[in-house]
Amino acid sequence: MSSPAPLPEEIVRSVQRGDLQNVVKWLGNGGQVDALCSAPTDDGETSTFGLLHEAAFNDHLEMVRELLKRGASVD
């Protein structure tokens, strides 16, 4: 099994803002719905998350629905 592609910082910010149009455009240009991003936590550890997790965390329900429709993994 191969690792998911890295998630560009620009797309992470788009998800955080709820910019569904930009995320859909990125996915349409070959971005992977299960791409991952890593970020440091307050305790010095590293947290890894994907588009679906970030959209849900930021209460962007429409984006969550779109990502699930496109096959985002819930694991």
C-alpha positions as CSV (number, residue, x, y, z in Angstrom):
1,M,0.0,0.0,0.0
2,S,1.4,3.4,-0.9
3,S,1.3,6.5,1.2
4,P,-1.2,9.3,0.3
5,A,0.3,12.3,-1.4
6,P,1.3,15.4,0.7
7,L,-1.4,18.1,1.1
8,P,-0.2,21.5,-0.2
9,E,-0.4,24.3,2.5
10,E,-2.5,26.4,0.1
11,I,-5.2,23.7,0.1
12,V,-5.0,23.3,3.9
13,R,-5.7,27.0,4.2
14,S,-8.6,26.7,1.7
15,V,-10.1,23.9,3.8
16,Q,-9.8,26.0,7.0
17,R,-11.5,28.9,5.3
18,G,-14.2,26.8,3.8
19,D,-13.2,27.6,0.2
20,L,-14.9,24.7,-1.4
21,Q,-14.4,26.0,-4.9
22,N,-10.6,26.1,-4.6
23,V,-10.5,22.6,-3.1
24,V,-12.8,21.2,-5.8
25,K,-10.6,22.8,-8.4
26,W,-7.4,21.3,-6.9
27,L,-9.1,17.9,-6.8
28,G,-10.2,18.3,-10.4
29,N,-6.6,19.0,-11.4
30,G,-5.4,15.7,-9.9
31,G,-5.2,16.4,-6.2
32,Q,-5.8,13.4,-4.1
33,V,-8.9,13.4,-1.8
34,D,-6.9,11.5,0.8
35,A,-3.7,13.7,0.7
36,L,-2.2,14.2,4.1
37,C,-0.6,17.1,6.0
38,S,1.6,17.1,9.1
39,A,1.8,19.9,11.6
40,P,3.3,20.3,15.1
41,T,1.0,20.3,18.1
42,D,1.3,22.4,21.2
43,D,3.0,19.6,23.1
44,G,5.8,19.2,20.4
45,E,4.4,16.1,18.8
46,T,3.4,15.9,15.1
47,S,-0.2,15.5,14.0
48,T,-1.2,14.2,10.6
49,F,-4.5,15.0,9.1
50,G,-6.4,15.0,5.8
51,L,-8.9,17.2,4.0
52,L,-11.9,15.4,5.5
53,H,-10.6,15.8,9.0
54,E,-9.8,19.5,8.6
55,A,-13.1,20.2,7.0
56,A,-15.0,18.5,9.8
57,F,-12.9,20.2,12.5
58,N,-13.7,23.6,11.0
59,D,-17.5,22.8,10.6
60,H,-17.6,23.0,6.8
61,L,-20.4,20.5,6.3
62,E,-20.8,21.2,2.6
63,M,-17.1,20.4,2.1
64,V,-17.4,17.3,4.2
65,R,-20.2,16.1,2.0
66,E,-18.3,16.8,-1.2
67,L,-15.2,15.0,0.0
68,L,-17.2,12.0,1.1
69,K,-18.9,12.0,-2.3
70,R,-15.5,11.9,-3.9
71,G,-14.4,8.9,-1.8
72,A,-12.5,10.5,1.1
73,S,-11.5,7.8,3.6
74,V,-13.1,8.2,7.1
75,D,-10.2,6.3,8.7
